[in-house]
Amino acid sequence: MSATTDVMTLGERLRAPGSRNWYIGSGAGLLWQTLLVVSIVALPLPVGQKVGGLALLAVIYAAFLLVGPIIWRESARTKILVTLGFWAVSAILIPLVGPVAIWVWLLIVSLAAFTNLPVAASVPISAGVVGLQLAIGAANDFTLGLGFAPIVTAVCAATFIGLGLLGRSNQRLEVANTEIARLAVEAERARFGRDLHDVLGHTLTVVTVKSELARRLVTIDPARAESEIVDIEQLARGALADLRLAVTSYREVTLESELATARTALAAADIRLDLEDRGAPDDAALRSVFAWVLREGVTNVIRHSGSSTCWVTVSPDALTVADDGRGGTVEPGTLERGNGLRGLRERSREVGAELAISPSARDGFALTVRAAQKFRTAR
């Protein structure tokens, strides 16, 4: 039993979501029970016996109308006990009005099917009802139409249990769809955050470097400083355009444009670019990942490395960005830290590529992305 169930009052249970559907369905089922009422009235029984039987029947009908919402959120054990208790009380009708009372047991199979009882419980209960109806009908030579009761009950039980299972499946599907929608929103937020970092992080790094350069040059080389300021203005406008495109999801990053940007950015930071271009991948998605890795790698070289040279190697199978800056041992979990590297790892996984960070051959760091086997060219 959940904590929510513990604090719900009887009135809250009777007004809970879904209770209206129970009232409509159970009310429709009780309409068929008017045939039983008519049969009891027509029986040649003493008036007091008839009144007692009809009074008990009215109590059973009222209880059936209300019991569903009351036990809906209870445990399976509680539901089974209530259903069996309901069955036992309804059996009191038999000595009062005779075997015709077995028709009221249609309500038992309804209760077992529509209160979310496990099939392992609802099927045996329904089978027990049908079996007892058959036994009572046979003991009375199936008079008063008793032979139809087990048939109708069996058909209704199968139908009700099937409808109950369908309803539960629909509920689970609705919950699953809600969860899928929530995860999709989270994934889109994560994607947008990653793209925003990738778009602005690199550009703002270059703007920072060029601003520092312009500040140093403003007194010793005003013309060069003015040129840097013009570049800063263009970069800022480009960043604004990229941001707008990111919001509308139309932005694309190409390997060619990132190579050109890398030359400009590294030159502004007084870092020499050593490019070895052996050709780009044929797959567009893989080229896009290579472009993102190049952008992030160059950004990190400018920001953190203190390098004099940046080596970029491009091939159809892999792309590497290496430097000769502050090297050292690569700590475990490096790829887990930082939005940029984490975003690159996610992008690489999406196309089946592998991202690795390691010490470079020149005591710096190397960032490498390798294509999945399906993209690798034949040697």
C-alpha positions as CSV (number, residue, x, y, z in Angstrom):
1,M,0.0,0.0,0.0
2,S,1.4,3.4,-0.9
3,A,1.7,6.4,1.3
4,T,-0.9,8.1,-0.8
5,T,-3.5,5.4,-0.1
6,D,-2.8,5.8,3.7
7,V,-3.9,9.4,3.8
8,M,-6.9,9.2,1.5
9,T,-10.3,9.5,3.2
10,L,-13.3,7.4,2.2
11,G,-14.7,10.5,0.4
12,E,-11.5,11.1,-1.5
13,R,-11.4,7.5,-2.7
14,L,-15.0,7.7,-3.9
15,R,-14.2,10.8,-5.8
16,A,-10.8,9.7,-7.0
17,P,-9.9,9.8,-10.8
18,G,-11.3,6.8,-12.5
19,S,-14.2,6.3,-10.0
20,R,-16.7,7.9,-12.4
21,N,-15.9,5.2,-15.0
22,W,-16.5,2.5,-12.3
23,Y,-19.8,4.0,-11.4
24,I,-20.9,4.1,-15.0
25,G,-19.8,0.5,-15.7
26,S,-21.1,-1.0,-12.5
27,G,-24.4,0.9,-12.9
28,A,-24.8,-0.6,-16.4
29,G,-24.1,-4.0,-14.9
30,L,-26.7,-3.5,-12.2
31,L,-29.3,-2.8,-14.9
32,W,-29.1,-6.5,-15.9
33,Q,-29.7,-7.5,-12.3
34,T,-33.2,-6.2,-12.6
35,L,-34.0,-9.5,-14.2
36,L,-33.0,-11.2,-10.9
37,V,-35.2,-8.8,-8.9
38,V,-38.2,-9.6,-11.1
39,S,-37.5,-13.3,-10.8
40,I,-37.4,-13.0,-7.0
41,V,-40.7,-11.0,-6.9
42,A,-42.3,-13.7,-9.1
43,L,-41.2,-16.6,-6.9
44,P,-43.9,-18.3,-4.7
45,L,-42.3,-17.3,-1.5
46,P,-43.6,-15.8,1.8
47,V,-43.7,-12.0,1.7
48,G,-41.3,-11.6,4.6
49,Q,-38.8,-13.9,2.9
50,K,-39.0,-12.0,-0.3
51,V,-38.6,-8.6,1.5
52,G,-35.6,-10.0,3.3
53,G,-34.0,-11.3,0.1
54,L,-34.7,-8.0,-1.8
55,A,-33.3,-5.9,1.1
56,L,-30.1,-8.0,1.2
57,L,-29.9,-7.7,-2.6
58,A,-30.2,-3.9,-2.3
59,V,-27.3,-3.9,0.2
60,I,-25.2,-6.1,-2.2
61,Y,-25.9,-3.8,-5.1
62,A,-25.0,-0.7,-3.1
63,A,-21.8,-2.3,-1.9
64,F,-20.9,-3.3,-5.4
65,L,-21.4,0.2,-6.7
66,L,-19.1,1.7,-4.0
67,V,-16.5,-1.0,-3.3
68,G,-14.5,-0.6,-6.5
69,P,-13.1,2.9,-5.8
70,I,-12.6,2.0,-2.1
71,I,-10.3,-0.9,-2.7
72,W,-8.8,0.2,-6.1
73,R,-5.5,1.2,-4.6
74,E,-5.3,-1.5,-1.9
75,S,-3.0,-4.5,-2.1
76,A,-3.9,-7.6,-4.1
77,R,-4.4,-9.5,-0.9
78,T,-6.9,-7.0,0.4
79,K,-8.8,-7.1,-2.9
80,I,-8.9,-10.9,-2.9
81,L,-10.3,-10.9,0.7
82,V,-12.9,-8.3,-0.1
83,T,-14.0,-10.2,-3.2
84,L,-14.3,-13.5,-1.4
85,G,-16.2,-11.7,1.5
86,F,-18.5,-10.2,-1.1
87,W,-19.1,-13.6,-2.5
88,A,-19.8,-15.1,0.9
89,V,-22.3,-12.4,1.8
90,S,-24.1,-12.8,-1.6
91,A,-24.3,-16.6,-0.9
92,I,-26.7,-15.8,2.0
93,L,-29.3,-15.0,-0.7
94,I,-29.5,-18.7,-1.6
95,P,-31.3,-19.9,1.5
96,L,-33.5,-16.8,1.4
97,V,-34.7,-16.8,-2.2
98,G,-33.4,-20.1,-3.6
99,P,-30.9,-21.1,-6.3
100,V,-32.0,-18.3,-8.6
101,A,-29.7,-16.1,-6.4
102,I,-26.6,-17.5,-8.3
103,W,-27.2,-14.9,-10.9
104,V,-25.9,-12.2,-8.5
105,W,-22.5,-13.8,-8.8
106,L,-22.0,-12.1,-12.1
107,L,-21.0,-9.2,-9.8
108,I,-18.2,-11.3,-8.3
109,V,-16.5,-11.9,-11.7
110,S,-16.9,-8.2,-12.4
111,L,-15.3,-7.3,-9.2
112,A,-12.4,-9.7,-9.7
113,A,-11.8,-8.4,-13.3
114,F,-12.1,-4.6,-12.9
115,T,-10.3,-3.9,-9.6
116,N,-6.9,-4.7,-11.0
117,L,-6.6,-8.1,-9.4
118,P,-3.8,-10.1,-10.8
119,V,-4.9,-12.7,-13.4
120,A,-3.5,-15.4,-11.1
121,A,-6.3,-14.4,-8.7
122,S,-9.2,-13.3,-11.0
123,V,-9.2,-16.4,-13.1
124,P,-9.4,-18.9,-10.2
125,I,-12.1,-16.8,-8.5
126,S,-14.1,-16.7,-11.8
127,A,-13.6,-20.4,-12.4
128,G,-14.8,-21.1,-8.8
129,V,-17.9,-19.0,-9.4
130,V,-18.8,-20.8,-12.6
131,G,-18.1,-24.2,-11.0
132,L,-20.3,-23.5,-8.0
133,Q,-23.1,-22.3,-10.3
134,L,-22.8,-25.5,-12.3
135,A,-23.0,-27.6,-9.1
136,I,-26.0,-25.7,-7.8
137,G,-27.7,-25.8,-11.2
138,A,-27.2,-29.5,-11.5
139,A,-28.5,-30.1,-8.0
140,N,-31.7,-28.3,-9.0
141,D,-32.0,-30.0,-12.4
142,F,-31.2,-26.7,-14.1
143,T,-34.7,-25.4,-13.5
144,L,-35.5,-21.7,-13.5
145,G,-33.0,-21.2,-16.3
146,L,-30.1,-22.1,-14.0
147,G,-28.3,-23.8,-16.8
148,F,-27.7,-20.5,-18.5
149,A,-26.1,-18.9,-15.4
150,P,-22.7,-20.6,-15.6
151,I,-22.6,-20.1,-19.4
152,V,-23.3,-16.4,-19.1
153,T,-21.0,-16.0,-16.2
154,A,-18.1,-17.8,-18.0
155,V,-18.5,-15.6,-21.1
156,C,-18.7,-12.4,-19.0
157,A,-15.7,-13.5,-16.9
158,A,-13.6,-14.0,-20.0
159,T,-14.7,-10.7,-21.5
160,F,-14.3,-8.7,-18.3
161,I,-10.8,-10.1,-17.6
162,G,-9.8,-9.4,-21.1
163,L,-11.1,-5.8,-20.9
164,G,-9.4,-5.4,-17.5
165,L,-6.1,-6.5,-19.0
166,L,-6.6,-4.2,-21.9
167,G,-7.3,-1.3,-19.5
168,R,-4.2,-2.0,-17.5
169,S,-2.1,-2.3,-20.7
170,N,-3.4,1.1,-21.8
171,Q,-2.5,2.5,-18.4
172,R,1.0,1.2,-18.6
173,L,1.3,2.5,-22.2
174,E,0.1,5.9,-21.1
175,V,2.7,5.9,-18.3
176,A,5.4,4.7,-20.7
177,N,4.4,7.4,-23.2
178,T,4.6,10.1,-20.5
179,E,8.0,8.8,-19.5
180,I,9.2,8.8,-23.1
181,A,8.0,12.3,-23.6
182,R,9.8,13.4,-20.4
183,L,13.0,11.7,-21.5
184,A,12.7,13.2,-24.9
185,V,12.5,16.7,-23.4
186,E,15.5,16.0,-21.1
187,A,17.5,14.7,-24.1
188,E,16.6,17.8,-26.1
189,R,17.6,20.0,-23.3
190,A,20.9,18.2,-23.0
191,R,21.5,18.4,-26.7
192,F,20.7,22.1,-26.8
193,G,23.0,22.7,-23.8
194,R,25.8,20.7,-25.5
195,D,25.3,22.6,-28.8
196,L,25.2,25.9,-27.0
197,H,28.5,25.1,-25.3
198,D,30.0,23.9,-28.6
199,V,28.8,27.0,-30.5
200,L,29.8,29.7,-28.1
201,G,32.7,28.2,-26.1
202,H,35.0,28.2,-29.1
203,T,34.0,31.6,-30.4
204,L,34.2,33.3,-27.0
205,T,37.7,31.8,-26.5
206,V,38.9,33.3,-29.7
207,V,37.2,36.6,-28.8
208,T,39.0,36.6,-25.5
209,V,42.4,35.9,-27.1
210,K,41.9,38.5,-29.8
211,S,40.8,41.1,-27.2
212,E,43.9,40.5,-25.1
213,L,46.0,40.8,-28.2
214,A,44.3,44.0,-29.3
215,R,44.8,45.5,-25.8
216,R,48.5,44.8,-26.0
217,L,48.8,46.2,-29.5
218,V,46.7,49.4,-29.1
219,T,49.7,51.5,-28.1
220,I,52.4,49.9,-30.1
221,D,50.6,48.9,-33.3
222,P,47.3,50.7,-33.6
223,A,46.6,49.5,-37.1
224,R,47.0,45.8,-36.1
225,A,44.9,46.5,-33.0
226,E,42.2,47.9,-35.2
227,S,42.3,44.8,-37.4
228,E,41.9,42.6,-34.4
229,I,39.0,44.6,-33.1
230,V,37.3,44.2,-36.6
231,D,37.9,40.5,-36.3
232,I,36.3,40.5,-32.8
233,E,33.3,42.3,-34.1
234,Q,32.9,39.8,-36.9
235,L,33.3,36.9,-34.5
236,A,30.7,38.4,-32.2
237,R,28.3,38.8,-35.0
238,G,29.0,35.2,-36.1
239,A,28.4,33.9,-32.6
240,L,25.1,35.7,-32.5
241,A,24.1,34.1,-35.9
242,D,25.3,30.7,-34.6
243,L,23.2,31.1,-31.5
244,R,20.1,32.0,-33.5
245,L,20.7,29.0,-35.8
246,A,21.2,26.7,-32.8
247,V,17.9,27.8,-31.4
248,T,16.2,26.9,-34.6
249,S,18.2,23.7,-35.0
250,Y,19.5,24.6,-38.4
251,R,23.1,25.1,-37.6
252,E,25.7,22.9,-39.2
253,V,29.4,22.5,-38.5
254,T,31.7,21.4,-41.4
255,L,35.2,20.1,-41.2
256,E,36.3,22.5,-43.8
257,S,35.0,25.6,-42.0
258,E,36.5,24.4,-38.7
259,L,39.9,23.9,-40.3
260,A,39.8,27.5,-41.6
261,T,38.6,28.8,-38.2
262,A,41.4,26.8,-36.4
263,R,44.1,28.5,-38.6
264,T,42.7,32.0,-37.7
265,A,42.2,31.2,-34.0
266,L,45.6,29.6,-33.5
267,A,47.4,32.4,-35.4
268,A,45.7,35.0,-33.1
269,A,47.0,33.0,-30.1
270,D,50.5,32.9,-31.5
271,I,50.3,29.1,-31.8
272,R,51.7,27.5,-35.0
273,L,49.4,25.1,-36.8
274,D,51.0,21.9,-38.3
275,L,48.2,20.3,-40.4
276,E,48.4,16.9,-42.0
277,D,45.3,16.4,-44.1
278,R,45.0,12.9,-45.6
279,G,41.4,13.4,-46.6
280,A,38.1,13.5,-44.8
281,P,35.6,10.7,-44.1
282,D,32.9,10.1,-46.7
283,D,30.1,9.8,-44.1
284,A,28.5,13.1,-43.4
285,A,27.7,12.3,-39.7
286,L,31.3,11.2,-39.1
287,R,32.6,14.4,-40.8
288,S,30.4,16.4,-38.5
289,V,31.8,14.6,-35.4
290,F,35.4,15.2,-36.7
291,A,34.5,18.9,-37.0
292,W,33.2,19.2,-33.4
293,V,36.3,17.4,-32.1
294,L,38.6,19.7,-34.1
295,R,36.7,22.7,-32.7
296,E,36.9,21.5,-29.1
297,G,40.5,20.4,-29.4
298,V,41.7,23.7,-30.8
299,T,39.7,25.6,-28.2
300,N,41.3,23.6,-25.4
301,V,44.8,24.1,-26.9
302,I,44.2,27.9,-26.9
303,R,42.7,28.0,-23.5
304,H,44.8,25.6,-21.4
305,S,47.9,24.2,-23.0
306,G,50.4,27.1,-23.2
307,S,51.6,25.5,-26.4
308,S,53.7,26.8,-29.2
309,T,52.5,24.4,-31.8
310,C,49.3,22.5,-32.4
311,W,49.3,19.4,-34.6
312,V,46.1,18.4,-36.4
313,T,46.0,15.2,-38.3
314,V,42.9,14.4,-40.4
315,S,42.3,11.1,-42.2
316,P,39.2,9.2,-43.3
317,D,39.6,7.0,-40.2
318,A,40.6,9.4,-37.4
319,L,41.3,13.0,-36.4
320,T,43.8,14.0,-33.8
321,V,44.5,17.4,-32.2
322,A,47.8,17.4,-30.2
323,D,49.9,20.1,-28.6
324,D,53.3,20.5,-26.9
325,G,52.0,22.4,-23.9
326,R,51.6,21.4,-20.3
327,G,51.4,17.7,-20.4
328,G,51.3,15.0,-17.8
329,T,49.5,11.9,-16.9
330,V,45.9,11.7,-18.1
331,E,43.8,11.2,-15.0
332,P,41.0,8.6,-14.9
333,G,37.6,10.1,-15.7
334,T,39.0,13.0,-17.8
335,L,36.3,12.4,-20.3
336,E,33.7,12.6,-17.6
337,R,34.6,16.2,-16.7
338,G,33.8,19.3,-18.7
339,N,30.8,19.9,-20.9
340,G,32.9,20.0,-24.0
341,L,34.6,16.6,-23.7
342,R,31.4,15.0,-22.4
343,G,29.4,16.4,-25.4
344,L,32.1,15.1,-27.8
345,R,31.9,11.7,-26.3
346,E,28.1,11.7,-26.7
347,R,28.4,12.8,-30.3
348,S,31.0,10.2,-31.0
349,R,28.9,7.4,-29.6
350,E,26.0,8.4,-31.7
351,V,28.0,7.5,-34.8
352,G,29.8,4.6,-33.2
353,A,33.2,6.4,-33.0
354,E,35.6,6.3,-30.1
355,L,37.0,9.4,-28.4
356,A,40.2,9.3,-26.4
357,I,42.5,11.7,-24.6
358,S,46.1,10.8,-24.0
359,P,49.6,12.3,-23.6
360,S,51.0,13.5,-26.9
361,A,54.4,12.5,-28.3
362,R,55.6,16.0,-27.4
363,D,54.7,16.1,-23.7
364,G,51.4,17.7,-24.3
365,F,47.9,16.2,-24.7
366,A,46.3,14.6,-27.7
367,L,42.6,14.4,-28.4
368,T,41.7,11.7,-30.9
369,V,38.4,10.4,-32.4
370,R,38.5,7.2,-34.3
371,A,35.8,6.0,-36.8
372,A,33.9,2.8,-36.1
373,Q,35.0,-0.3,-38.1
374,K,32.1,0.2,-40.6
375,F,33.6,3.6,-41.6
376,R,37.2,2.6,-41.9
377,T,38.7,2.5,-45.3
378,A,40.1,-0.8,-46.7
379,R,43.9,-1.0,-46.5
